[in-house]
Amino acid sequence: MKVHLPNSAFLGNINAFLKVIDTSDPEVLEITSNEKWISVHPVVLCMVASLGLEVRSKNSNSSIKCERFTATSKHYFERMGLFSFLQLDSEIEIVEHESAGRFIPLTQIKNSTDLSKFIEDMIPLLHLDQKNTQPIKYIISELVRNVLEHSGSKNGAIVSAQYYSKSNTIRIGIVDAGVGISQTIRKSHVAKTDLDAIQLALTPGITGTTSKEGGTDYNAGAGLFFTKSIAKINRDFFIIYSGNTLYKLLREKDKNEVLLFSDPLEDKHTKDDGLPYWSGTVVGIDIDLTKTEEFTTLLDTIRGIYTKSVRERKKAKYKKPKFI
């Protein structure tokens, strides 16, 4: 496998980074980087770390090769824990600074205990107001729980985040190398393509655990829809990448009224179904904290759309003619 860390790779322009990933050799990971400057979204680091864990778990002959970083931004990757995560010697001297309010380094979460500890530990690192930590805790809890319950990933979820004080924005990445969305959704629904599966996974009330509208008491098919809706209401980016397909929610203009749709393909978005195959699921989200509504109000709005959507699909289903 080969990964190149470019000059820039954030959610808005992440397609270029994804297109050059080479997954042909699962026992070797080669990491190269831009020589002068590297600036990437935390989800990119999570993907590299996830690939590294997969390679490490293969056999004794597997290896990770990383060329020496020469970019002036190389210290960022040391501080985010990439080199230690991959068990590599970085040869970078770090001057320690207070990390609070800046980032959450790469973290592996393999069970509910790990998740609870991570949620508890990350709040002091961010130094944010309580109203701003609520949506972040919700998003990470829901997405990591999805990984633990549905992905089948032996390495669990890889999580990272960074807070940007200048724009008052937090960027979050959550990645796994499990079975992927298509395999999960197809247990209970028909999905011919990865895009079909992603569309169903983002639809409120649909889950791979049952064909029942609204899911079950434990899996209601709400987490991804709520996460995407939080991004949309706050006019931010959201991506989900699984199999060979990327779905990207685009930012709404401030002058436009934000409308929530049950069908993610009705949202302003782009899709790319010609990408290198990713066996698990990649989720990235940006949250502009200056635009975050009161969280209870935000959830009530999203929950209303969820309930309406499930009710309308149930009604339409029962109206279909039954032939005896």
C-alpha positions as CSV (number, residue, x, y, z in Angstrom):
1,M,0.0,0.0,0.0
2,K,1.1,3.5,-0.7
3,V,0.0,6.8,0.7
4,H,1.2,10.3,-0.1
5,L,0.6,13.2,2.3
6,P,0.1,16.2,0.0
7,N,0.4,19.9,0.5
8,S,-3.3,20.1,1.5
9,A,-6.0,17.6,2.2
10,F,-9.1,18.7,3.9
11,L,-12.7,17.7,3.5
12,G,-13.3,20.1,0.7
13,N,-10.5,18.8,-1.5
14,I,-9.9,15.4,-0.1
15,N,-10.7,13.6,-3.4
16,A,-7.2,14.2,-4.7
17,F,-5.6,12.5,-1.7
18,L,-8.0,9.5,-1.9
19,K,-7.4,8.9,-5.6
20,V,-3.7,8.2,-5.3
21,I,-4.0,5.7,-2.4
22,D,-2.6,2.4,-3.6
23,T,-3.9,-0.7,-1.6
24,S,-2.4,-3.3,-4.0
25,D,0.1,-4.8,-1.5
26,P,-1.6,-5.3,2.0
27,E,1.7,-6.3,3.7
28,V,3.7,-3.2,3.0
29,L,2.8,0.5,3.7
30,E,4.9,3.2,2.1
31,I,4.3,6.8,3.2
32,T,5.6,9.7,1.3
33,S,5.0,13.4,1.7
34,N,5.2,16.9,0.2
35,E,8.7,18.2,0.7
36,K,7.8,21.7,1.7
37,W,4.5,21.8,3.5
38,I,1.9,19.3,4.6
39,S,-1.5,20.4,6.0
40,V,-4.2,17.7,6.4
41,H,-7.5,17.0,8.1
42,P,-7.3,14.7,11.1
43,V,-9.3,12.1,9.1
44,V,-6.3,11.8,6.8
45,L,-4.1,10.9,9.8
46,C,-6.7,8.4,11.0
47,M,-6.7,6.7,7.6
48,V,-2.8,6.4,7.5
49,A,-2.9,5.1,11.1
50,S,-5.6,2.5,10.3
51,L,-3.6,1.3,7.3
52,G,-0.6,1.0,9.5
53,L,-2.4,-1.1,12.0
54,E,-3.7,-3.4,9.3
55,V,-0.1,-3.9,8.0
56,R,1.3,-4.5,11.4
57,S,-1.3,-7.2,12.1
58,K,-0.6,-9.2,8.9
59,N,2.6,-11.2,9.7
60,S,6.2,-10.8,10.7
61,N,7.2,-10.0,7.1
62,S,4.9,-7.0,6.9
63,S,6.6,-3.6,7.0
64,I,5.9,0.2,7.1
65,K,8.3,2.4,5.2
66,C,8.1,6.2,5.8
67,E,10.5,8.6,4.1
68,R,12.0,11.3,6.3
69,F,9.7,14.3,6.5
70,T,11.4,17.5,5.4
71,A,8.4,19.8,5.4
72,T,8.5,22.5,8.0
73,S,5.1,21.3,9.3
74,K,6.6,17.8,10.2
75,H,6.3,18.6,13.9
76,Y,2.5,18.5,13.6
77,F,2.6,14.8,12.8
78,E,4.8,14.0,15.7
79,R,2.5,15.9,18.1
80,M,-0.6,14.1,16.6
81,G,1.1,10.8,17.4
82,L,1.5,9.5,13.9
83,F,5.0,8.2,14.2
84,S,4.6,6.6,17.6
85,F,1.3,5.1,16.5
86,L,3.1,3.4,13.6
87,Q,6.1,2.5,15.8
88,L,8.4,4.6,13.7
89,D,11.4,6.7,14.7
90,S,10.6,10.2,13.6
91,E,14.0,11.9,14.2
92,I,12.1,15.1,15.0
93,E,13.0,17.2,18.0
94,I,9.9,18.5,19.7
95,V,9.6,21.5,21.9
96,E,6.7,20.8,24.2
97,H,3.8,23.2,24.4
98,E,0.5,23.2,26.2
99,S,-1.7,21.0,24.0
100,A,-5.1,21.9,25.6
101,G,-7.4,23.6,23.2
102,R,-5.6,22.4,20.1
103,F,-5.9,18.7,19.3
104,I,-6.8,15.2,20.3
105,P,-4.0,12.9,19.1
106,L,-4.5,9.7,17.3
107,T,-6.4,7.2,19.6
108,Q,-7.4,3.6,19.1
109,I,-10.8,2.7,20.6
110,K,-11.5,-1.1,20.8
111,N,-14.4,-1.3,23.3
112,S,-17.0,0.7,25.2
113,T,-14.6,1.2,28.1
114,D,-12.0,2.8,25.8
115,L,-14.8,5.0,24.4
116,S,-16.0,6.2,27.8
117,K,-12.4,7.0,28.8
118,F,-11.7,8.8,25.6
119,I,-14.9,11.0,25.9
120,E,-13.9,11.8,29.5
121,D,-10.3,12.7,28.6
122,M,-10.9,14.7,25.4
123,I,-13.0,17.4,27.0
124,P,-10.2,18.9,29.1
125,L,-7.9,18.8,26.0
126,L,-10.3,21.0,24.0
127,H,-11.0,23.7,26.7
128,L,-14.4,24.5,25.2
129,D,-17.6,25.8,26.6
130,Q,-20.0,23.0,27.7
131,K,-22.5,24.0,25.0
132,N,-19.8,23.3,22.4
133,T,-18.6,20.0,23.8
134,Q,-22.1,18.4,23.6
135,P,-22.3,18.0,19.9
136,I,-18.7,16.8,19.7
137,K,-19.3,14.2,22.4
138,Y,-22.5,13.1,20.7
139,I,-20.9,12.7,17.2
140,I,-17.9,10.7,18.5
141,S,-20.0,8.5,20.7
142,E,-22.4,7.6,17.9
143,L,-19.8,7.1,15.2
144,V,-17.5,5.0,17.4
145,R,-20.4,2.9,18.7
146,N,-21.3,2.2,15.1
147,V,-17.7,0.9,14.5
148,L,-17.7,-1.2,17.6
149,E,-21.2,-2.8,16.9
150,H,-21.2,-3.1,13.1
151,S,-17.8,-2.9,11.5
152,G,-16.2,-6.2,12.6
153,S,-12.9,-4.3,12.8
154,K,-10.3,-6.2,14.9
155,N,-8.5,-2.9,15.4
156,G,-11.6,-0.9,16.4
157,A,-11.9,2.7,15.6
158,I,-9.1,5.2,15.0
159,V,-10.1,8.7,16.2
160,S,-8.4,12.1,16.0
161,A,-9.5,15.8,16.2
162,Q,-8.1,19.3,16.0
163,Y,-9.5,22.6,17.2
164,Y,-8.7,25.7,15.2
165,S,-9.0,28.8,17.4
166,K,-8.8,31.3,14.5
167,S,-11.9,29.9,12.8
168,N,-13.4,28.5,16.1
169,T,-13.8,25.2,14.2
170,I,-13.2,21.6,15.3
171,R,-12.3,18.9,12.7
172,I,-12.9,15.3,13.5
173,G,-11.9,12.0,11.9
174,I,-13.2,8.5,12.7
175,V,-11.9,5.5,10.7
176,D,-12.1,1.8,10.7
177,A,-10.8,-1.0,8.4
178,G,-13.8,-3.4,9.0
179,V,-16.3,-4.9,6.6
180,G,-17.6,-1.6,5.2
181,I,-21.1,-0.2,4.9
182,S,-22.2,-2.3,1.9
183,Q,-21.7,-5.6,3.7
184,T,-23.4,-4.3,6.9
185,I,-26.4,-2.8,5.0
186,R,-26.9,-5.8,2.8
187,K,-27.7,-8.0,5.8
188,S,-31.2,-6.5,5.8
189,H,-31.6,-4.3,2.6
190,V,-30.9,-4.4,-1.1
191,A,-28.0,-2.3,-2.1
192,K,-26.4,-2.9,-5.5
193,T,-23.6,-0.4,-5.2
194,D,-21.5,1.2,-2.5
195,L,-23.4,4.5,-3.1
196,D,-26.7,2.7,-2.6
197,A,-25.4,1.3,0.7
198,I,-24.2,4.8,1.8
199,Q,-27.5,6.3,0.8
200,L,-29.4,3.8,3.0
201,A,-26.9,4.2,5.9
202,L,-27.5,8.0,5.9
203,T,-31.3,7.6,5.7
204,P,-33.1,8.0,9.1
205,G,-34.5,4.8,10.5
206,I,-32.6,2.4,8.3
207,T,-30.0,0.0,9.9
208,G,-28.3,-3.1,8.7
209,T,-29.5,-5.0,11.8
210,T,-33.1,-5.2,10.6
211,S,-35.4,-4.5,7.7
212,K,-37.9,-3.0,10.1
213,E,-38.5,0.8,9.5
214,G,-37.2,2.7,12.5
215,G,-34.7,-0.1,13.4
216,T,-34.8,-1.6,16.9
217,D,-34.6,-0.3,20.4
218,Y,-30.8,-0.6,20.3
219,N,-30.1,0.2,16.6
220,A,-32.5,2.9,15.4
221,G,-30.6,3.9,12.3
222,A,-30.1,7.4,13.6
223,G,-26.4,8.1,14.3
224,L,-25.1,8.8,10.8
225,F,-28.3,10.8,9.9
226,F,-28.0,12.9,13.0
227,T,-24.2,13.5,12.4
228,K,-24.8,14.6,8.8
229,S,-27.7,16.8,9.9
230,I,-25.5,18.5,12.6
231,A,-23.0,19.3,9.9
232,K,-25.7,20.6,7.5
233,I,-27.4,22.8,10.0
234,N,-24.1,24.3,10.9
235,R,-23.2,24.7,7.2
236,D,-20.1,22.5,7.4
237,F,-18.5,19.7,5.5
238,F,-19.3,16.0,6.2
239,I,-17.8,13.0,4.3
240,I,-18.3,9.3,4.4
241,Y,-16.1,6.9,2.3
242,S,-16.6,3.2,2.1
243,G,-15.8,0.6,-0.6
244,N,-14.9,2.6,-3.7
245,T,-17.3,5.5,-3.1
246,L,-17.1,8.9,-1.4
247,Y,-20.2,10.9,-0.4
248,K,-19.5,14.5,0.5
249,L,-22.0,16.9,2.0
250,L,-21.2,20.4,0.7
251,R,-21.4,23.6,2.8
252,E,-24.6,25.7,2.5
253,K,-24.3,29.4,1.9
254,D,-25.1,31.6,4.8
255,K,-27.9,33.3,2.9
256,N,-29.7,30.0,2.1
257,E,-32.3,28.4,4.4
258,V,-31.2,25.0,5.7
259,L,-33.6,22.2,4.9
260,L,-33.2,18.7,6.3
261,F,-34.0,15.8,3.9
262,S,-34.4,12.2,4.7
263,D,-32.8,11.2,1.4
264,P,-29.1,12.3,1.5
265,L,-29.0,12.5,-2.3
266,E,-31.4,15.5,-2.0
267,D,-28.8,17.4,0.0
268,K,-26.2,19.6,-1.7
269,H,-23.5,17.0,-2.2
270,T,-20.9,15.4,-4.5
271,K,-20.2,11.7,-5.0
272,D,-17.2,9.9,-6.4
273,D,-17.5,6.1,-7.1
274,G,-14.2,5.5,-8.8
275,L,-11.9,5.6,-5.8
276,P,-9.5,3.0,-4.5
277,Y,-11.3,0.4,-2.4
278,W,-11.5,1.1,1.3
279,S,-12.6,-2.1,3.2
280,G,-14.0,-0.2,6.2
281,T,-15.6,3.2,6.7
282,V,-14.1,6.7,6.8
283,V,-16.1,9.6,8.4
284,G,-14.9,13.2,8.6
285,I,-16.8,16.2,9.8
286,D,-16.1,19.9,10.5
287,I,-18.0,21.9,13.1
288,D,-17.9,25.7,13.1
289,L,-18.6,26.3,16.8
290,T,-19.7,29.9,16.2
291,K,-22.8,28.5,14.4
292,T,-23.7,25.7,16.7
293,E,-27.3,26.0,17.9
294,E,-28.3,25.1,21.4
295,F,-27.8,21.4,21.3
296,T,-31.1,20.3,22.7
297,T,-32.9,22.5,20.1
298,L,-30.6,21.1,17.4
299,L,-31.4,17.5,18.3
300,D,-35.1,18.3,18.6
301,T,-35.1,19.6,15.0
302,I,-33.3,16.6,13.7
303,R,-35.4,14.2,15.7
304,G,-38.5,15.7,14.2
305,I,-37.3,15.0,10.6
306,Y,-36.3,11.5,11.7
307,T,-39.7,10.7,13.1
308,K,-41.6,12.2,10.2
309,S,-39.4,10.3,7.7
310,V,-39.9,6.9,9.4
311,R,-43.6,7.5,9.8
312,E,-44.1,8.4,6.1
313,R,-42.1,5.3,4.9
314,K,-44.1,3.0,7.1
315,K,-47.4,4.5,5.8
316,A,-46.2,4.1,2.2
317,K,-45.2,0.5,2.9
318,Y,-48.5,-0.5,4.3
319,K,-50.4,1.2,1.4
320,K,-48.7,-1.1,-1.1
321,P,-51.1,-3.7,-2.6
322,K,-50.7,-7.2,-1.3
323,F,-51.4,-10.1,-3.6
324,I,-52.7,-13.4,-2.2
